[in-house]
Amino acid sequence: MGRVIKKRFLLGVIISANLWINFFTYAVEAQLPLLPKLSLETLKLEKTLKQQKFSDCVLLDGYCLFKLSDRKSNLRQRIKYTEEQLTAVRKLYLQSEEPIKIFHPGDEQQQNIYVTVENRKIPVLSLYARDTIGEGINLEEYTQQISNNIADGLKTTKEERQLNFINRQAKIAGFIISLMLLANLFLAQKLKLLNQAKLDFSRENQTASLTNQLEQRKKFNLKEVHYRLLQLAQITIWVGGCLIILGLFPYTRPIQQLIFTLLRIPLYLIIIIWVCYILIRLSYAAIAKINTAITNNTLASSYVFNPDTNRRLQVRMNTFSGLFRGIVTCIWGGIGLFTALAIIGINITPLLAGAGVLGLAFSFAAQNLIKDTINGLLIILEDQYAVGDVVTIGEVSGLVENLSLRITQLRDGEGRLITIPNSTINLVANHSNGWSRSDLKIPVDYQVKADLAIKLIEEVAMTMYQDCNCKNSILEPPQILGIEDFAERGFIVRLWFKTEPLKQWDISREFRRRIKNTFEEAGISLPLPQQQIWLINQSTTDN
């Protein structure tokens, strides 16, 4: 069963990752150097990627003048040469008052673009017939378009260095800075309020009931999403505003492009992390919403649940909530990981193909972990115990504070947190599943009449059952079983209280207090250990 669930989980991750890659990433061609070529299809894919044509912009002062398309091995070199030549043309053009001249001699197979500045002829770019594939025009028309773009770009370069243009851009930059400061002050105030609200939720959640805890958990997750989105907006405002300001001036625009180039992949990774985090928090809120709906008896209006089932359902929902949160975190984390690998240029196709082999090797190396997971899943599905139950596992007893697929954590009476791997759990005694029982054994002095003692004990037990403070905790009338045993202190009267889960200890303590007061009022003292000593005279024995 665990193996089937693992296969379905892996299949879901692969399908989701492929959807994200198709919609949000571009084609990649690099492969992991340490992975072997898994098949002929992998070799064909690598060969196809090497022959594939790519396109990129030729920049001048940060503007994209036109795009060149070529094989990846040639594209970067052609763009670098063209940008260097255009930079040399721009320097001469800015120092000259004469107009530039652009011409492109050549034939149907090759066109060479030249720019003339102050009688100096500078080669800029050579175009070939293969460059027009996919453009829908011939080489002559394509070359003319690029020549016009170069002329317009150089003209814009000269206009942007005029004093009037610089002053106008400076005013725009000042306005943008003012907006950034105002937006930052507004967001800082909102973040302060949300942070205070999160602290209040944390304090209230410690003393709230289970239903209120689920509701507060949902609100906390929504507040957390709101808080992180405001943080993201704050960072976006500062980073985006600075980049916009850098792009306003021709002298700083190359810095803007350099930042874009250096931070493109880290920025994509940061966005992926933020998106995954927001989706995880939203999923947490949805899980809390569903759990709240169930524990508020929304389903009970359609299905007949008895009180014991409803109480147990609330406890189980708290356990399932933690389990589902872990599953959701793994799913979104896996999708984010595969998306990040695709963005940084790693071909995930052979990686996914090798996942089966790696999974097999991992299964041999982590057999105990797999056993823990399978046993933990069975514990949860069979409802052996849940978070909030008091259990005895082997020789350890305590309150279940955490239950995951791998471990169970108990808090014992001394406050110690005990962690138990699920694979080692064989025998479990659950003291709070459905209902509990207070098993009381009351010692009575041998000098007291048995009927009187039983009558007083029964009166105290029935008084507690009818008491408004105890009635909600006692499910049924108490059972007086009678004299259980004869001990050193006296005879033992045994009785049972059927109580709400985890209420048996409170009822036992309260009953002992009341029966002691009742015995004292009736003149019955608590029995002490008794022992008879017989003294035999030795001389009498001899006679």
LINKA-V398558 format. One line per field, one symbol per residue. ss: DSSP state (~ for helix, > for strand, _ for the rest). phi: phi as a letter, one per 40 degrees, with the letter a starting at -180 (. if undefined). psi: psi as a letter, one per 30 degrees, with the letter a starting at -180 (. if undefined). A space follows every 10 residues. Layout:
# LINKA-V398558
ss: ???
phi: ???
psi: ???
This chain:
# LINKA-V398558
ss: _~~~~~~~~~ ~~~~~~~~~~ ~~~~______ _________~ ~~~~~~~~~~ ~_>>>>>>>> __>>>>>>>> >~~~~~~~~~ ~~~~~~~~~~ ~~~~~_____ >>>__>___> >>>>>>>__> >>>>>>>>~~ ~~______~~ ~~~~~~~~~~ ~~~~~~~~~_ __~~~~~~~~ ~~~~~~~~~~ ~~~~~~~~~~ ~~~~~~~~~~ ~~~~~~~__~ ~~~~~~~~~~ ~~~~~~~~~~ ~~~~~~~~~~ ~~~~~~___~ ~~~~~~~~~~ ~~~~~~~~~~ ~~~~~~~~~~ ~~~~~~~~~~ ~~~~~___~~ ~_____~~~~ ~~~~~~~~~~ ~~~~~~~~~~ ~~~~~~~~~~ ~~~____~~~ ~~~_~~~~~~ ~~~~~_~~~~ ~~~~~~~~~~ ~________> >>>__>>>>> >>>___>>>> >_____>>>> >~~~___>>> _____>>>>> >>>>_____~ ~~~~~~~~~~ ~~~~~~_~~~ ~__>____>> >>>>>>____ >>>>>>>>>_ ___~~~~~~~ ~~~~~~~~~~ ~_________ _______~~~ ~~_
phi: .ccccccccc cccccccccc cccbbbcbbc bcccccccac cccccccccc cccbbaccba fgcccabbba cdcbcccccc cccccccccc cccccbbccc bbaacibcba bbcbbbbfgb cbcbabbbcc cccgcgbccc cccccccccc ccccccdccc cccccccccc cccccccccc cccccccccc cccccccccc ccccccbccc cccccccccc cccccdcccc cccccccccc ccccccccbc cbcccdcccd ccbccdcccc cccccccccc cccdcccccc ccccccgccc cbbcbcdccc cccccccccc dccccccccc cccccccccc cccchbcccc cccccccccc cccccbcccc cdccccccdc ccfcaachcb bbbgbbbicc cabbcbbbbb bcccgccbbb cccccbbbbc cacgabbcbb bbcbcccccc cccccccccc cccccccccb cccbcbdcbc chccabbcci cbbbabbcbc dgcccccccc cccccccccc ccgbcccbdb acbbbbcccc ccc
psi: eeeeeeeeee eeeeeeeeee eeegllklfl lkffkljfle eeeeeeeeee fkklllkkkj hfkjelkkkl leffeeeeee eeeeeeeeee eeefflfkll kklilaaffk kkkkkkjhgk jjkekkklef ffkffgllee eeeeeeeeee eeeeeeeeef gleeeeeeee eeeeeeeeee eeeeeeeeee eeeeeeeeee eeeeffglle eeeeeeeeee eeeeeeeeee eeeeeeeeee eeeeeeffkf ffeeeeeeee eegeeeeeee eeeeeeeeee eeeeeeeeee eeeefggeff ffkjkleeee eeeeeeeeee eeeeeeeeee eeeeeeeeee eeeggkjfef eeefeeeeee eeeefheeee eeeeeeeeee efhellkflk ljjcgklakj fkjafelkkk jafggkjkkk kfffjekkjj ggjdllkjjk jjkkkffkke eeeeeeeeee eeeeefkfff effkelkljj fajelkaefa kkkklkkjll kgfeeeeeee eeeeeeeeee eggjlkklkk kkkkkkkeee ee.
